[in-house]
């Protein structure tokens, strides 16, 4: 058994844990540092006592991490997983996107599929009993600490187009229990000969945890629900808002006007100014999806 504070290969914490629970995210470049800054501020606003852990790869300089340190995040330097050259080649951006193209939205140029597998380092965080992983392109809109009591492995369905998607999980939010035994079993399963995971960590995690437990869809409300399934949207019930596909900080965002209230909300959290009361926000207009309801 690994004791809290023990050295674990592949991760280097900036300091000790301050709680038994942690919200965990991953940053791999400057863009996701921006996302994580808004995410961390949103988590802090909920009044949680849990740690906020930011796993960061070599693609992020120490200077870029300063805003996250100011938000009292626990920074953990993270190596890429020890995967074979053949595995890395199969999962390079051009191969993943050509074999399993994203036809519903646009992945930004800074998206690197191989980086996604670093999420699995969460299972090495032996200082914690339970973690909630949240992608850096998300916001927490109310206190969600009660979900630390959910079992491993819990995730919300990948619903943003129709109810038919309830059978697939979305790995942008999940509940897990750190375990080196689980981590090692994952590595063994992940890089088997000719293994190909078309949606990278998402496909792998659903394969590794076939009997995954369901979180409410409101715990990972995907932004396309705003205009695809507006009747499902209720600001007061949303725990986590997830900006899948296009990111709210992109300057050439092709869906920015359709998602304007969501984009504006992200910028409020990122800047820490004029953050609205979530319950006062207008739900989407059922007659004109993509627009808020009239007053």
Order of alpha helices (4+ residues) and beta strands (2+ residues): beta-beta-alpha-beta-alpha-beta-alpha-alpha-beta-beta-beta-beta-alpha-alpha-beta-beta-alpha-beta-alpha
